[in-house]
Amino acid sequence: MPNWNEVLKEINDGFGTNPLDSTRRKYLKELYKKTGRNTIGYYSAFIERPSVEGLEINDSDINAFMAVIHGMDRSKGLDLILHTPGGSITATESLVTYLHKLFKGDIRAIIPQIAMSAGTMIACSCKSIMMGKQSSIGPIDPQLKGIPAQGIIEEFERAITEVKKDPSTTEIWRTVVAKYPPTFIGECSNAIRLSETLVKTWLLNNMFRSDHKCEKTVEEIVKFLSDHTVSMTHSRHIDAVEAKKIGLIIEEMEKDNILQDKILTVHHAFIHTLGAAKIKKIVENHEGVALVQHSA
């Protein structure tokens, strides 16, 4: 299958009436023929256009999935190719619930490069996650206003401890905590609890559904992915080796060279599209049905 440069050459040579679309759809179809499973690519231009609004997982995404799933033979299951920085926890919950109702849990996540935060949560809801040596998932600790929720709680707890120990620090800490609204700590706690509860439930109900002794494994996975003190930074990249080590069911892309080539060719085609056109998000299936969101 074509590599990055060969895909670019094919696009530049003008394959089809719209080279970007026709090349991408050609290789999505090739991947479908290899697996026999419904295939959907969910791609965000968060690397190419990080400052654009709407790159994250949000409630508008379910409309795109409704469009591309319509008419599918759902008995064939779903391979969901993820390339996303993450996004809204509640939008993610809604999307996962919708997909599971339609495909009855027969969903495999494929991560050619990066699926962070809520993207990792979606992957954890699947029966398995396919990753290559270049693939990464990330921590699921929620971010509120771009700040780690767990870090905010830790800051408040530190303030309380230090003020009790030395009341003269009260004014210093008052300035620090005054930047947060009165109910913000409660929101942080709820976001953390929701994220952990969802991932734990999804792991138990799907990835580890047939393993009745998996409770400890699931707890360890959730702790590793959600504990800010373990990950240290929300942008930490967790590779396939580490993901497998913490207990996730990881399929190694390299074990099937033909499948690996087809996945990476599809990935290259999507990334070339995001780089060449003013597009911020694409949701597309193997039949060429797509919903494309353009950036300004």
LINHU-V582083 format. One record per residue. N is the residue number from 1. RES is the residue in one letter. PHI is phi in degrees with one decimal (999 if undefined). PSI is psi in whole degrees, -180 to 180 (* if undefined). BURIAL is + if it has 16 or more other ideal C-beta (glycine too) atoms within 10 Angstrom, else -. Layout:
BEGIN
N_RES_PHI_PSI_BURIAL / N_RES_PHI_PSI_BURIAL
END
This chain:
BEGIN
1_M_999_153_+ / 2_P_-64.2_145_+ / 3_N_-91.4_-171_- / 4_W_-54.2_-53_- / 5_N_-67.8_-36_- / 6_E_-69.4_-37_- / 7_V_-63.8_-43_+ / 8_L_-61.4_-42_+ / 9_K_-62.9_-41_- / 10_E_-62.9_-40_+ / 11_I_-64.5_-46_+ / 12_N_-65.7_-29_- / 13_D_-76.2_-9_- / 14_G_83.9_43_- / 15_F_-64.2_119_+ / 16_G_79.2_-178_- / 17_T_-74.3_-35_- / 18_N_-124.6_100_- / 19_P_-56.3_-40_+ / 20_L_-64.0_-49_+ / 21_D_-68.2_-48_+ / 22_S_-66.2_-37_+ / 23_T_-67.2_-46_+ / 24_R_-60.8_-46_+ / 25_R_-70.5_-34_+ / 26_K_-58.4_-46_+ / 27_Y_-82.5_-25_+ / 28_L_-63.0_-41_+ / 29_K_-64.6_-40_+ / 30_E_-62.2_-40_+ / 31_L_-65.1_-42_+ / 32_Y_-59.8_-42_+ / 33_K_-63.2_-32_- / 34_K_-72.4_-44_+ / 35_T_-92.1_-29_+ / 36_G_74.0_12_- / 37_R_-113.8_143_+ / 38_N_-51.1_140_+ / 39_T_-131.0_129_+ / 40_I_-130.0_131_+ / 41_G_-99.2_129_+ / 42_Y_-119.5_105_+ / 43_Y_-124.8_134_+ / 44_S_-118.5_144_+ / 45_A_-88.6_43_+ / 46_F_-71.0_-20_+ / 47_I_-85.7_-43_- / 48_E_-73.6_-37_+ / 49_R_-136.0_67_+ / 50_P_-62.0_-22_- / 51_S_-89.6_-6_- / 52_V_-75.3_140_+ / 53_E_-79.5_149_- / 54_G_89.9_11_- / 55_L_-75.9_-22_+ / 56_E_-80.9_166_+ / 57_I_-64.8_125_+ / 58_N_-145.8_178_+ / 59_D_-66.6_-18_- / 60_S_-72.2_-19_- / 61_D_-64.9_-31_+ / 62_I_-64.8_-30_+ / 63_N_-65.5_-39_- / 64_A_-64.1_-44_+ / 65_F_-66.6_-37_+ / 66_M_-59.2_-41_- / 67_A_-67.4_-44_- / 68_V_-81.4_-20_+ / 69_I_-86.4_-24_+ / 70_H_-53.1_127_- / 71_G_87.0_-3_- / 72_M_-70.4_149_+ / 73_D_-82.2_96_- / 74_R_-70.3_-13_- / 75_S_-68.1_-15_- / 76_K_-82.8_-2_- / 77_G_75.4_-172_+ / 78_L_-143.0_131_+ / 79_D_-103.0_117_+ / 80_L_-107.1_111_+ / 81_I_-87.1_119_+ / 82_L_-111.0_132_+ / 83_H_-144.8_94_+ / 84_T_-154.4_150_+ / 85_P_-84.8_-7_+ / 86_G_105.7_-160_+ / 87_G_161.1_-144_+ / 88_S_-68.0_131_+ / 89_I_-66.4_-43_+ / 90_T_-69.4_-36_- / 91_A_-66.3_-37_+ / 92_T_-63.9_-44_+ / 93_E_-58.5_-45_+ / 94_S_-62.6_-43_- / 95_L_-66.3_-45_+ / 96_V_-62.2_-43_+ / 97_T_-59.5_-43_- / 98_Y_-62.7_-49_- / 99_L_-63.3_-39_+ / 100_H_-69.5_-35_+ / 101_K_-63.1_-39_- / 102_L_-78.2_-40_+ / 103_F_-108.7_6_+ / 104_K_51.6_38_- / 105_G_84.0_-5_+ / 106_D_-82.6_69_+ / 107_I_-129.3_130_+ / 108_R_-114.8_130_+ / 109_A_-87.5_135_+ / 110_I_-119.1_124_+ / 111_I_-119.3_95_+ / 112_P_-69.6_-29_+ / 113_Q_-139.5_-72_+ / 114_I_-140.1_132_+ / 115_A_-138.6_100_+ / 116_M_-101.4_162_+ / 117_S_52.2_-116_+ / 118_A_-65.0_-23_+ / 119_G_-65.3_-38_+ / 120_T_-65.7_-38_+ / 121_M_-61.0_-44_+ / 122_I_-60.4_-45_+ / 123_A_-60.0_-39_+ / 124_C_-69.5_-17_+ / 125_S_-82.7_-9_+ / 126_C_-88.5_168_+ / 127_K_-75.1_-23_+ / 128_S_-161.2_165_+ / 129_I_-126.1_123_+ / 130_M_-94.8_126_+ / 131_M_-136.6_152_+ / 132_G_-109.0_-176_+ / 133_K_-62.9_-24_- / 134_Q_-93.9_-2_- / 135_S_-87.5_151_+ / 136_S_-143.3_141_+ / 137_I_-112.3_-176_+ / 138_G_-147.8_177_+ / 139_P_-61.6_156_+ / 140_I_-109.6_9_+ / 141_D_-62.9_127_+ / 142_P_-65.5_150_+ / 143_Q_-115.8_129_+ / 144_L_-116.4_122_- / 145_K_55.8_34_- / 146_G_78.1_8_- / 147_I_-117.7_137_+ / 148_P_-60.1_125_+ / 149_A_-58.4_-41_+ / 150_Q_-65.3_-36_+ / 151_G_-65.6_-36_+ / 152_I_-65.1_-45_+ / 153_I_-62.5_-42_+ / 154_E_-61.7_-37_- / 155_E_-65.6_-42_+ / 156_F_-65.0_-43_+ / 157_E_-63.2_-39_- / 158_R_-65.2_-40_- / 159_A_-60.4_-46_+ / 160_I_-61.2_-45_- / 161_T_-62.4_-46_- / 162_E_-72.1_-34_- / 163_V_-68.2_-39_+ / 164_K_-63.8_-39_- / 165_K_-73.8_-38_- / 166_D_-144.1_94_- / 167_P_-57.2_-20_- / 168_S_-67.4_-14_- / 169_T_-86.9_1_- / 170_T_-54.9_-48_- / 171_E_-65.8_-35_- / 172_I_-62.8_-49_- / 173_W_-71.4_-29_+ / 174_R_-60.4_-39_- / 175_T_-65.6_-40_- / 176_V_-66.2_-49_- / 177_V_-80.5_-15_- / 178_A_-66.7_-17_- / 179_K_-73.5_-12_- / 180_Y_-102.0_141_+ / 181_P_-62.5_160_- / 182_P_-56.9_-37_- / 183_T_-94.9_7_- / 184_F_-65.2_-38_+ / 185_I_-62.5_-42_+ / 186_G_-62.5_-40_- / 187_E_-62.5_-41_+ / 188_C_-61.8_-47_+ / 189_S_-61.7_-43_- / 190_N_-66.0_-40_- / 191_A_-64.4_-42_+ / 192_I_-63.2_-47_+ / 193_R_-63.6_-41_- / 194_L_-64.5_-46_- / 195_S_-58.5_-48_+ / 196_E_-65.7_-42_+ / 197_T_-64.2_-44_- / 198_L_-62.5_-49_+ / 199_V_-64.5_-42_+ / 200_K_-61.4_-46_+ / 201_T_-63.4_-44_- / 202_W_-64.2_-42_+ / 203_L_-61.8_-46_+ / 204_L_-66.0_-38_- / 205_N_-85.3_-15_- / 206_N_-132.4_-69_+ / 207_M_-58.9_-38_+ / 208_F_-114.8_27_+ / 209_R_-58.7_-37_- / 210_S_-90.6_0_- / 211_D_-107.6_104_- / 212_H_-81.8_-2_- / 213_K_-117.7_32_- / 214_C_-97.6_0_+ / 215_E_-52.9_-46_- / 216_K_-65.2_-42_- / 217_T_-60.3_-46_+ / 218_V_-63.3_-42_+ / 219_E_-60.2_-41_- / 220_E_-68.3_-38_- / 221_I_-62.7_-49_+ / 222_V_-62.3_-43_+ / 223_K_-62.2_-45_- / 224_F_-62.0_-44_+ / 225_L_-77.8_-25_+ / 226_S_-105.2_-20_+ / 227_D_-81.4_112_+ / 228_H_-60.6_-30_+ / 229_T_-73.4_-21_- / 230_V_-85.6_-50_- / 231_S_-75.7_-30_+ / 232_M_71.8_-33_- / 233_T_-146.8_142_- / 234_H_-66.0_-24_+ / 235_S_-90.2_7_- / 236_R_-60.8_135_- / 237_H_-96.1_126_- / 238_I_-109.7_116_+ / 239_D_-83.8_178_+ / 240_A_-62.7_-37_+ / 241_V_-63.5_-47_- / 242_E_-70.3_-38_- / 243_A_-61.0_-40_+ / 244_K_-69.3_-37_- / 245_K_-64.1_-36_- / 246_I_-79.6_-7_+ / 247_G_118.8_-6_+ / 248_L_-67.1_148_+ / 249_I_-82.9_104_+ / 250_I_-110.7_128_+ / 251_E_-94.8_126_+ / 252_E_-81.9_120_- / 253_M_-58.7_-33_+ / 254_E_-71.2_-12_- / 255_K_-72.6_-16_- / 256_D_-131.4_97_- / 257_N_-62.0_-36_- / 258_I_-67.9_-46_- / 259_L_-62.8_-42_+ / 260_Q_-58.2_-47_+ / 261_D_-60.0_-42_+ / 262_K_-67.0_-41_+ / 263_I_-62.8_-47_+ / 264_L_-69.2_-32_+ / 265_T_-65.9_-43_+ / 266_V_-58.7_-45_+ / 267_H_-59.6_-47_+ / 268_H_-59.2_-41_+ / 269_A_-64.2_-41_+ / 270_F_-65.7_-46_+ / 271_I_-65.5_-39_+ / 272_H_-61.1_-39_+ / 273_T_-63.5_-47_+ / 274_L_-62.9_-35_+ / 275_G_-77.0_-31_- / 276_A_-93.8_-27_- / 277_A_-113.8_161_+ / 278_K_-83.0_69_- / 279_I_-121.2_137_+ / 280_K_-106.2_-21_+ / 281_K_-158.5_142_+ / 282_I_-132.5_131_+ / 283_V_-122.7_119_+ / 284_E_-145.4_143_+ / 285_N_-105.8_178_+ / 286_H_-72.1_-10_+ / 287_E_-94.2_3_- / 288_G_86.8_6_- / 289_V_-79.6_127_+ / 290_A_-144.1_154_+ / 291_L_-123.0_119_+ / 292_V_-115.0_128_- / 293_Q_-102.5_125_+ / 294_H_-94.3_147_- / 295_S_-90.8_162_+ / 296_A_-68.2_*_-
END
